[in-house]
Amino acid sequence: MEKNLRQQKTAILKIALFGPESTGKTTLAKQLAEYYETEWVPEFARDYLQEKWEENQHTCVADDMMPIAYGQVALENQKLSSAKKYLFCDTNLMVTKVFSEMYYGSCDPLLNDAALEHDYDLFFLTDIDVPWEKDDIRDTPDGRETVFSVFKQTLINTKKPFITLSGNKENRLAKATAIINALTIAKEKGFSSADFVGIYEHGIPFEKIIKQLEIFKNGIAKSNLISPATINNGILSLTESDFEEKAAFFDLQNENLKLKKFVPASGAASRMFKFLTAFLNDFDIQTETINAYINRKKDSNLSIFIVAMDKFPFFDALDKKLREVYPDFETLDRDYKNYYFIKLLLSPDYFDFANKPKAVLPFHQYKTHIAIPIEEHLNECVHYATANQISNLHFTVSEAHQTLFEKAVEIVKGKVEKDSGTQINIGYSYQNKSTDSITVDAKNKIVRDKNESLIFRPGGHGALIENLNELDADIIFIKNIDNVIQNHIDKITLYKKALAGILIEIQKKVFGYLNAIERQEIQEDHIDEIVRFLTKKLNIQMTKDFNKFTFENKIIKIKGLLNRPVRVCGMVKNEGEPGGGPFWVMNEKGKISLQIVETSQVDLTNIKQLEILSAATHFNPVDLVCGIKNYKNEKFDLNEFVDSKAGFIVEKSVDGKTVKSYELPGLWNGAMANWLTIFVAVPLITFNPVKTVNDLLKPAHQPQ
């Protein structure tokens, strides 16, 4: 036998099966070769050691390692010559290396170097979740977990691209072929095996990556605004007595409903303290005064923060800590006092506010204590999302922050429950990593980190449609984590309940029509009534040719329009806040509908579009009440009602360079584009977000 450990170069994709004995490598190699109509490489050691056993009952020894290695390489090179597109290797030198080290405590340097050098497009690590089968050359089923760990750690240590395969042989084959098909496309697109594994481990289907790259290349079409939604032109206006009536109607209905409050709360508070972070990064107290910095940067936010410092709910705690850290604090110059105050506020060693979620930051100073947003949301929840003394609250959180949430909830939950006589059930979910985006530079070239790994960024709050889709409730109230106030809980409760009352009224009418259609009770003379409801109450514009439809086609069309999830959205007067608002929008098919549109979705270079945007009278305060079940009390699949073309390309800075990533259609924008939508004007008191720390100085967040 020629003693050669060189692996032949090839353009054929080579997949190595890798794992302990009796983990299904041979079975899978045969299956894959048959599926792709190509060759597979058997395990040379099996025949070699079987022959040795049959001759004189001798088992494997250290001296057998090199002959096995030479034989395995020769067999692989031989099979390569007749393989078509793929070659599946039942084993490889890395397996031989591991067994040599495990059983004999060492590995021949030639074998070790060759094992590390040999290249495979992917390793399938075969799991030990299949029964161990005895034969003449296998050892023992004992300690399989330990052996498997050694195999896995070897792949990690040698930085080989691998994916673990588990399950029965049918499941493994299905999983393996799906992976191989995606890997083939990835290779054709210029991705490395390490890139592919990184994408796979992130849970992102590779076809999504391809779509994202196409979006970066081709851009995203902007919204086509027709006109702003205004009072009595897409926005319903109610009197105070109307609101009270709708809220009372909700109170009569809710004991038969499962209610839930959904609070997006996964982000850190970094933007809230952005101007303070910039100050610390750019200010040198040895060479400049704070006033000079404010003038140089025209930073009015910093000036406001310093002047009103003692009005913040965290002032006393920080002031106390400052005197502990700096014993001579009282004698310091005012600039030093202010500088150290900001430094402690953001320091990871002390308060670290910019890296914590907004949910756990001190927002409101009461006579007896300081309240964080979590407490305020619990208080709101028991006021308007309670039925039969049970209140359900769901937070979307980042995995890293869940412990902070749980600790904060533990402190306040008991008190809120006791005061309200309500049991509060709290759930958590994370934004699914599979919704993340790949990152590219200004020229749409893939961006990598210092380790040459792909960089992923979260897919934006539109990803939370999947979290919403997992909830089981009849009515879901949505409100952002930072949109809480210190006072007037009775007013907040009134308007939230009223929105829910409107939703229930709409649902009853919609469900009535759909049930009548189901029972075939709709007659020709009922059509006009339903169309009036669609146009007047649901703001749906019928196609011009609708009246030309046959009766049967009219019914089909009406059912399709009615059988959708419902959202009732509060709208406040526009007072210049950045963000989205209500508009009449036309899609590429000429269909006009009511949508919440973000400024970033509008072509600001188009004068007409800019004029429509500027004429908006109302703003979206993210004050939503949702119905996610159909007339049969079945949950909708909310993913079916997303406008997939309404995403965003966002620009960020990484290490001083501009990078782009893709964000999914926003939760209350494109993700709900095809819902039944009702906009209702609500008072400004319902909208008090804390976008920057200075917002805590507004009356809604200050003691009264």
Secondary structure, 3 states (H helix, E strand, C coil): CCCCCCCCCCCCEEEEEECCCCCCHHHHHHHHHHHHCCEEECCHHHHHHHHHHHHHCCCCCHHHHHHHHHHHHHHHHHHHCCCCCEEEECCCHHHHHHHHHHHHCCCCHHHHHHHHHCCCCEEEEECCCCCCCCCCCCCCCCCHHHHHHHHHHHHHHCCCCEEEECCCHHHHHHHHHHHHHHHHHHHHCCCCHHHHHHHHHCCCCHHHHHHHHHHHHHCCCCCEEEEECEECEEEECCCHHHHHHHHHHHHHHHHHCCEEEEEECCCECHHHHHHHHHHHHHCCCCCCCHHHHHHHHCCHHHHHHHHCHHHCCCHHHHHHHHHHHCCCHHHCCHHHHHHHHHHHHHCCCCCCHHHCEHHHCCCEECCCCEECHHHHHHHHHHHHCEECCEEEEEEEECHHHHHHHHHHHHHHHHHHHHHHCCEEEEEEEECCHHHCEECEECCCCECECCCCCECEECCCHHHHHHHHHCCCCCEEEEECCCCCCCCCHHHHHHHHHHHHHHHHHHHHHHHHHHHHHHCCCCCHHHHHHHHHHHHHHCCCCCCCCHHHCCHHHHHHHHHHHHCCCEEEEEEEECCCCCCCEEEEEECCCCCEEEEEECHHHCCCCCHHHHHHHHCCCEEEEEEEEEECECCCCCECCHHHHCCCCCCEEEEEEECCEEEEEEECCCCCCHHHCCCEEEEEECCHHHCCCCCCHHHHHCHHHCCC
